[in-house]
Amino acid sequence: MTDQQDVGEFASDGLEILFAALASRDRLSLMSVLLREAKVDGLRGSSISMLASEAEISRFSASRHLSILRRAGLVEANYSGRRTLHHLNVARLEAMEDWLYPFVLEGAAGQDR
């Protein structure tokens, strides 16, 4: 496989969008809060107010960052009346994991040498 094919494969999966969406400390913080809440509440979801408070950012900033995460497919929103509840989209995270896994294996194999 040539370098050009590797890049094309990477682009076709949309992984560059996922990595770009995670290239922010605030968005990583929001993802961590969503993961923590998912462990407690399941997929019920979290409000922007709660996420902003837990991530220690403004509601405006949380809203803007959640929009980026939603466009990347990392976060989904459920609408219930005037409330919007956000939760992680595990399938998109699994796509990242599938791509990263060979690197983790190679790194682990290199440490044994």
Secondary structure, 3 states (H helix, E strand, C coil): CCHHHHHHHHHHCCHHHHHHHCCCHHHHHHHHHHHHHHHHHCCCCECHHHHHHHHCCCHHHHHHHHHHHHHCCCEEEEEECCEEEEEECHHHHHHHHHHHHHHHHHHHHHHCC
